[in-house]
């Protein structure tokens, strides 16, 4: 199954799904660390494995690719944060490469 079959929009939707869940998991973990939320042990191992998988996929990105996914999907920076760093063409070129590499790592376990 080739990554070329996903459109840019589909890649954005997949990344948003995974990274929203990842961000929420990280937040819950922090709240539990500080005793502000009760720990639920039922799915903890699965949750840890999922977060570990996301961390690994992010580690395979270049610094630029990681910066874009982090800013857009994890930190939720303002809409045009990237204008200070990139031209529109560069931003979208790097973002698409980041999305393809990230989703490929997660869904197909092929590190490209």
C-alpha positions in Angstrom: 0.0 0.0 0.0 1.7 3.2 -1.2 1.7 6.5 0.8 1.1 8.3 -2.5 -2.6 7.2 -2.2 -3.1 9.6 0.7 -3.9 13.2 -0.4 -2.4 16.1 1.5 -5.7 16.7 3.2 -6.0 13.1 4.3 -2.5 13.2 5.7 -3.4 16.3 7.7 -6.5 14.5 9.1 -4.5 11.4 10.1 -1.7 13.5 11.7 -4.3 15.6 13.6 -6.0 12.4 14.9 -2.8 10.8 16.1 -1.2 14.0 17.5 -4.4 15.2 19.3 -4.6 11.8 21.0 -0.9 12.0 21.8 -1.2 15.5 23.2 -4.2 14.5 25.4 -2.3 11.5 26.7 0.7 13.6 27.6 -1.5 16.1 29.4 -3.3 13.3 31.4 0.0 11.9 32.4 1.2 15.2 33.7 -2.0 15.7 35.7 -1.6 12.2 37.2 2.0 13.0 38.1 1.0 15.9 40.1 -1.9 14.0 41.7 -4.5 16.2 40.0 -6.2 13.2 38.3 -6.8 9.6 39.4 -4.7 7.1 37.5 -6.6 4.5 35.5 -4.5 1.4 35.1 -6.7 -0.5 32.6 -5.3 0.9 29.4 -2.1 2.4 30.7 0.3 -0.1 29.0 -1.5 0.4 25.7 -1.4 4.2 26.1 2.3 4.1 26.9 3.0 1.9 23.9 1.0 4.3 21.7 2.9 7.4 23.0 6.2 5.6 22.6 5.3 4.8 19.0 4.4 8.4 18.3 7.7 9.5 19.9 9.6 7.1 17.7 7.9 8.3 14.6 8.7 11.9 15.5 12.3 11.0 16.1 12.6 9.9 12.4 11.7 13.4 11.2 14.2 16.1 10.3 14.4 19.1 12.7 12.4 21.2 10.3 9.7 18.5 9.8 9.4 18.0 13.6 9.2 21.7 14.2 6.2 22.0 11.8 4.3 19.0 13.2 5.0 20.1 16.8 3.8 23.7 16.1 0.7 22.8 14.0 -0.6 19.7 15.8 0.9 19.5 19.3 1.5 23.1 20.5 -1.3 24.5 18.3 0.6 27.8 17.6 -1.3 30.6 15.8 -2.3 29.9 12.2 0.5 31.7 10.4 3.4 31.0 12.9 5.5 29.7 10.1 5.7 32.9 8.1 8.6 34.1 10.2 10.6 31.0 9.3 9.5 29.8 5.8 8.1 30.9 2.5 4.7 29.5 1.8 6.2 27.0 -0.7 8.9 25.8 1.7 6.4 25.5 4.5 4.0 23.3 2.6 6.8 21.3 0.9 8.4 20.5 4.3 5.0 19.9 6.0 4.0 17.4 3.3 7.3 15.6 3.6 6.8 15.5 7.4 3.3 14.2 7.2 4.2 11.5 4.7 7.2 10.3 6.8 5.3 10.5 10.1 2.2 8.6 8.8 4.4 6.1 7.0 6.3 5.4 10.2 3.1 4.9 12.1 0.9 3.0 9.6 3.5 1.0 7.8 6.5 0.8 10.1 8.7 1.7 7.2 11.2 4.4 8.1 11.9 6.5 5.0 
